[in-house]
Every structure is written in C-alpha cells, then in structure tokens.
Amino acid sequence: MLTTRKKQNIIKKSQLHDKDTGSPEVQISILSKRIDELAGHLKIHKKDNSSRRGLIKMVADRRNHLKYLENTDKERYMTESKKIKA
C-alpha cells in the first residue's frame, strides 16, 4: 500500500506543474508503483485471488491511460512508456 509520503514523492517526480495531481502522467506513475507493490505481494501470497483481480484491474486502467495519452500527445506517450519499461 502506498503511504501518503510515497505518493507525494511520485507526484512530485511526474507532475507537469506545481498543482498537477491528475494528469495522465501522474496517474500512470501512481498506478505503476501500486502495480509493482502488489506484484511483490502476490509473489509471496500466491492464492490471494482478490488481490490478483485488483492487480488486473489496475493494469487495465494504466493501459487505458496510456492509450489516451498515445491518442492525444505522442511525445508524452513515448516518455511515459519508456519510464514503465525501465
């Protein structure tokens, strides 16, 4: 689970301006961090199917945000997709 401090650090790294908390880049970054943490949890707890379902929903949500970014601004999409792959 993301603490408030971790979430604020993620937002500071990916925000476009000072008060940006809802841009696709910020949302993708937060989802990516949550996905990483939940994937680690599922490596330990293999039979936790409700968490697995939540993980699948988060991955789909991130994919939709990336698709939106790809359709609206290709350059921003390319930088975000590079961050995820790294």
N, C-alpha and C positions, 0 to 999 in steps of 0.2 A: 504494500500500500504506500502511495506517495504521501509524504508528510508535506505540510504547508511550505516549509523551508525548501525542500527539494523542488516542489512545484514552482515556487517563485524563482529559483535559480534557472530552471528550464525556460520559464517565460522570459527572463532577462536575456538569455542567450539567443532566443529566436524571435523576439519581438521586433517589429518594424519601426515603431516609435515608442515614446515613453509610456503611453497609456494603452498600448496594444495588448489585449489579453484574448482576443477572439479570432485573430486572423488564421487562415488555414495553416500557416507555418507553425504557429504556436500550438494549435490543436493537434497537428501531426506529431510535433515533438513530445507533447504530453502523452499522447496515445502510444508512441513508440516506447517511451520509458515504462509505462504501465504494462505494455506487452512483454518487454524484457523481464520485468519483475515477476509477472505471472507465469511466464515460461519457466523461470527458475523454480517457482513454487511447484509447477506440475512435473518437473523432473524428479522432485522428491516424493510428491503425493500423486502417484500415477492414476489412482482410482477416483480422483476428485473431479467427477464429471460436470458438476455445476460450474466450477471454475473454468473447466475446459470450454464449456459453452460460452461463458463470458469472454474468454480469450478469442474465440472465433468471431464473436460479435464485434470486439474491438478491432480485430484485423480487418473485418469488412468495413467498419466505419473509417479506419485510416485509409483504406483503398478508395472509398468514396471521396474523401477529402483530397487525396492525390489526383483522382480523376478530375475533380472540379478545378484544381489548380492547373492541371495539364490543359484543360479546355480554355481557361481564362488567361493564363500567362505562362508560356513555355519556359522562359528563363527561370522563373521562380520554381517551377516544377522540377527543372533539371538540378537546381541546387538542393532542393529537398530530397529528391530521390538519391542523390549522391550521399547525403548525410545518413540516410537509412541504410544504404548498402555498406557504409564504412563501419 
